[in-house]
Amino acid sequence: RLSLLEASQASLQQQNAELKDLVNSLVLQQHGISFLAKLKDDINSTQANTSVVFEVVPNNQGGAYNSSTGVFTAPIDGVYYLSITSRCVNGIGDAEIVTSSNASSTPEVQCRVDSDVTNDAGSCMVATRMRKGEEAWVRTFETVGPLFCFR
């Protein structure tokens, strides 16, 4: 009898967890997921393949952007629109949006922004399907000189 009760309890706990996930997904779908992140200060220099962490986050609806790591984690399955804008004052401002996939350990480049002359600016945008838990972030793809901003 005790083992039957324990099995029932485990089953109910599993169902409760699934219902909580469903409710969270419905709330996120209803209220939306969005974020805007900016640099606190200019980036003076980085090496290639360095993640860019945007510390100032005026909007983080859904709480999916982590300003400590610079990583956006998809809270639910869906199509996400991601963009970056950089302005190079003096040097190279090459960056890319990359995503992780639950199916692959190699990040996939979604788009690149290339601003490499004085006072040059560039943007890139992508709409990409992401599954819950997959990640997106911005990284440099060449050694970067002084940057005015990334957005």
C-alpha positions in Angstrom: 0.0 0.0 0.0 2.8 2.4 0.9 4.5 1.9 -2.4 1.3 2.5 -4.3 0.8 5.8 -2.4 4.4 6.8 -3.1 3.9 6.1 -6.8 0.8 8.2 -6.9 2.6 11.0 -5.1 5.4 10.9 -7.6 2.9 10.9 -10.5 1.0 13.9 -9.0 4.3 15.8 -8.5 5.2 15.2 -12.1 1.8 16.4 -13.3 2.1 19.4 -11.1 5.4 20.3 -12.6 4.1 19.9 -16.1 1.1 22.1 -15.3 3.4 24.8 -13.9 5.4 24.8 -17.1 2.2 25.0 -19.2 1.0 28.0 -17.1 4.4 29.7 -17.4 4.4 29.2 -21.2 0.8 30.6 -21.5 1.7 33.7 -19.4 4.8 34.3 -21.5 2.8 33.9 -24.7 0.1 36.3 -23.5 2.4 39.0 -22.2 5.3 38.6 -24.7 9.0 38.2 -24.4 11.3 41.2 -25.2 14.5 42.8 -24.1 16.6 45.8 -24.9 20.2 45.7 -23.7 23.0 48.3 -24.1 26.6 48.6 -23.1 27.4 50.6 -19.9 30.7 51.8 -21.4 32.5 51.7 -24.7 34.4 48.5 -25.4 38.0 49.5 -26.0 39.4 46.2 -27.2 38.5 42.5 -27.4 39.8 39.4 -29.1 37.9 37.4 -31.7 35.1 35.1 -30.4 34.6 37.2 -27.2 31.0 37.4 -25.9 29.7 40.9 -25.6 27.9 41.5 -22.3 25.3 44.3 -22.3 25.0 45.5 -18.7 22.3 48.1 -19.1 18.9 46.4 -19.6 16.0 48.9 -19.6 13.5 46.2 -20.7 13.6 42.5 -20.0 10.0 41.3 -20.3 9.9 37.6 -19.5 13.3 37.8 -17.8 15.1 35.8 -20.6 18.2 38.1 -21.0 21.0 37.6 -18.4 23.0 40.9 -18.0 25.8 39.0 -16.2 26.5 36.6 -19.0 25.1 38.4 -22.0 23.0 35.4 -22.9 19.3 35.3 -24.0 17.7 32.0 -23.2 14.5 31.2 -25.0 11.8 30.6 -22.3 9.4 28.9 -24.7 9.5 27.4 -28.2 9.0 30.1 -30.8 10.4 32.4 -33.5 12.5 35.2 -32.1 13.6 38.4 -33.7 17.2 39.4 -32.7 19.2 42.4 -33.8 22.4 44.2 -33.1 23.7 47.6 -34.1 27.3 48.7 -33.6 29.1 52.0 -34.3 32.8 52.0 -34.7 34.6 55.3 -33.8 38.1 54.2 -34.5 38.9 50.6 -35.3 36.9 47.5 -36.1 33.4 46.7 -34.8 32.8 43.3 -36.2 30.2 41.2 -34.3 27.7 38.4 -34.8 24.6 37.0 -33.3 25.0 33.3 -32.5 22.6 30.7 -31.2 23.0 27.4 -29.5 20.9 24.4 -30.4 19.9 21.6 -28.2 20.8 19.3 -31.1 24.3 20.7 -31.7 27.1 21.8 -29.4 28.5 24.2 -32.1 27.0 27.7 -32.0 25.4 28.8 -35.3 26.1 32.2 -36.7 22.8 33.9 -37.5 24.0 37.3 -38.9 27.1 39.5 -38.8 27.6 43.3 -38.5 30.8 44.7 -40.0 31.7 48.3 -39.2 35.4 48.7 -39.8 36.1 52.3 -40.8 36.1 55.5 -38.8 32.6 56.4 -37.7 31.1 53.4 -39.5 27.9 51.8 -38.3 26.2 48.5 -39.1 23.2 46.4 -38.1 22.0 42.9 -38.6 18.7 41.3 -37.8 17.5 37.7 -37.8 14.2 35.9 -37.2 15.2 32.4 -36.0 13.3 29.5 -34.5 14.4 28.6 -31.1 13.4 25.8 -28.7 12.9 26.4 -25.0 16.4 26.5 -23.3 18.3 27.4 -26.5 20.6 30.4 -26.2 21.5 33.4 -28.3 24.3 35.9 -27.7 26.5 38.5 -29.4 30.2 37.8 -29.9 33.1 39.4 -31.8 34.4 37.6 -34.9 37.6 39.6 -35.3 39.8 41.5 -32.9 37.7 44.6 -32.1 39.1 48.2 -31.7 37.4 51.0 -29.8 33.6 50.8 -30.1 31.2 53.6 -29.5 28.3 51.2 -28.8 26.7 47.9 -29.4 22.9 47.5 -29.1 
